[in-house]
């Protein structure tokens, strides 16, 4: 299937790609694991970012000059943690980006993630509700359960379960209603179903075994689908669904290959 032609190419990281484009100026980008959505303030490291261009925190946008010398700008709409792969949205139109941000903030956008977890439970609760707040240890941020934290809500269901040489592993389908930092990772770990490859909340011994077996280090969390319905100021409505293919690493692990 041929995609609608974007108005200009994006200077993406080599492991990221545009998987869909809406004529209202919305880009759906498949972000690879280990790529930052944007550089963090004051970070002078050489970490790889989604777009190879200058990032402007105030407008939450990337800006660059194309081959014809024209200034281009791409506005971020939401974020994915660096270890998380999958679909992320951005727009070349600031007004559209602001409308979409508002939709995300008001929980009007449906997001579907898939996660591989270490799974020994007999039943998975379909409604996850926790209160999370950040805690800093040695300068590193991690989310913890706390009654004074912000509410985090996720809908969860079991998609597959396999007995492997690394123990029981499950593929979970997760639909976050809220968008807290590390939400799916910490909520899974709190239910004793840590996401595989999670270096902050995971099973570190199991992570080492998987890394050695597959010669790769990644978080097995993938943003698979985004569904939105957006009313544009001209009165028209954008109904759009974007799906990202589940990475091959997920299938290999489930099948023990």
PyMOL commands that set and color helices and strands:
alter all, ss='L'
color gray80, all
select helices_A, chain A and resi 94-105+183-190+204-214+248-255
alter helices_A, ss='H'
color red, helices_A
select strands_A, chain A and resi 17-22+26-31+54-56+61-65+71-76+85-91+110-118+127-137+140-145+150-164+167-176+221-231+237-243
alter strands_A, ss='S'
color yellow, strands_A
deselect
rebuild
show_as cartoon
